[in-house]
Amino acid sequence: MIADKKRLYTDVEVLTAVEPARNFRNVDSLNYIAAYIFNEFKKAGATPVEQKWIADGNIYKNVIATYHPEKARRLVLGAHYDVCGDQPGADDNASAVAGLLETARMIFETRPETAYGIDFVAYSLEEPSFFGTDKMGSYIHAKSLADNHTEVIGMVCLEMIGYFSDKPYSQSFPEKSMAKRYSTTGNFITVIGVEKYKDFNQQVFKQMDNTPLPEDQYVAVDYINFPQETGLAAMSDHINYWKFGYPAVMINDTAFMRNSNYHNKSDTIATLNFNRMAGVVTRTTRAITRFTEEKEYLTINNENHE
């Protein structure tokens, strides 16, 4: 399964062209994108559904498509489609939504055999002023899984997967010591998790790292395990799955540690590298379809959610 960069470009183009910007204030723009995602899932061969909730008097939506819905166990792949403020949000987070859609397309096209179902979830309300609250779309989804006693292997969060640089020292770090272990050239993608779920995180990383890529899609993959569920480890939708005891990991290009366009109007489609983004999507697709189902990765314990 090889990701199609033309389809990725089309998806990012649609999301970044929406006016006014797809933030929490502009509900019509969010609904337009939710409908687009719904239709793309449907064209891929899924039977998508909307998950709705109310925040500050408005209705917001997650859009969910499931591969192998008949299977009890679930692996979740998610990305948020809202933006922070009035900006196009190409890397944050149209790149990840495009990756989510393309992964779904490839899986429904090729229909790989998996012993578990895969939930593809596009979230609303990841950005401020709802970040960290129980009105985040990812919190709504994670809680619904817990409430339904769903057996969850884990969650993989796509968050900013399109910005790369081959310039020396284009990559910064929160601590100088990290520059000794990781490249100071910002041309890699990172699997980011916490020690508590290191077995799950490492399996995602290993499957991504072992994925063969076409030469024009090559992107290196690296791995960071933070000690605690705070700070840089906790900057996207995966945090809400931790709250319910589910392993979760973020796939990220390191955001503002590399991309100066972060949360600015300069976060445009022209700044993205679609060849490398396709490589990230190809790697991710392999990882979520080749997951080893072993008991230590299944954290759901029904009595914990009574």
QUIMO-V827570 format. One record per backbone hydrogen bond with DSSP energy under -1.0 kcal/mol. NH is the residue of the N-H (numbers start at 1). CO is the residue of the C=O. Records with the same first field share a line. If there is no record, write none. Layout:
NH = CO + CO
This chain:
8 = 4
9 = 5
10 = 6
11 = 7
12 = 8
13 = 9
14 = 10
15 = 11
16 = 12
17 = 13
23 = 21
26 = 23
27 = 25
30 = 26
31 = 27
32 = 28
33 = 29
34 = 30
35 = 31
36 = 32
37 = 33
38 = 34
39 = 35
40 = 36
41 = 37
42 = 38
43 = 39
44 = 40
45 = 42
46 = 41
49 = 64
51 = 62
53 = 60
55 = 58
58 = 55
60 = 53
62 = 51
63 = 122
64 = 49
65 = 120
67 = 118
71 = 68
74 = 151
75 = 117
76 = 154
77 = 119
78 = 156
79 = 121
81 = 123
83 = 22
87 = 85
90 = 267
94 = 89
95 = 90
97 = 93
98 = 94
99 = 95
100 = 96
101 = 97
102 = 98
103 = 99
104 = 100
105 = 101
106 = 102
107 = 103
108 = 104
109 = 105
110 = 106
111 = 107
117 = 73
118 = 67
119 = 75
120 = 65
121 = 77
122 = 63
123 = 79
130 = 127
133 = 130
136 = 133
137 = 124
140 = 136
141 = 137
142 = 138
143 = 139
144 = 140
145 = 141
146 = 142
147 = 143
148 = 144
149 = 146
150 = 145
153 = 74
155 = 247
156 = 76
157 = 249
158 = 78
159 = 251
165 = 186
170 = 167
171 = 184
172 = 257
178 = 175
179 = 176
180 = 177
181 = 178
182 = 178
187 = 185
189 = 220
190 = 252
191 = 222
192 = 250
193 = 224
195 = 226
197 = 194
198 = 195
201 = 197
202 = 198
203 = 199
204 = 200
205 = 201
206 = 202
207 = 203
208 = 204
209 = 205
210 = 206
211 = 208
217 = 214
218 = 215
222 = 189
224 = 191
226 = 193
230 = 228
233 = 230
234 = 231
239 = 236
240 = 237
241 = 238
242 = 238
243 = 239
244 = 241
245 = 242
246 = 241
249 = 155
250 = 192
251 = 157
252 = 190
253 = 160
257 = 254
258 = 255
259 = 255
262 = 259
264 = 261
267 = 264
268 = 266
271 = 268
272 = 269
273 = 162
277 = 273
278 = 274
279 = 275
280 = 276
281 = 277
282 = 278
283 = 279
284 = 280
285 = 281
286 = 282
287 = 283
288 = 284
294 = 292
297 = 294
298 = 295
299 = 152
304 = 301
305 = 302
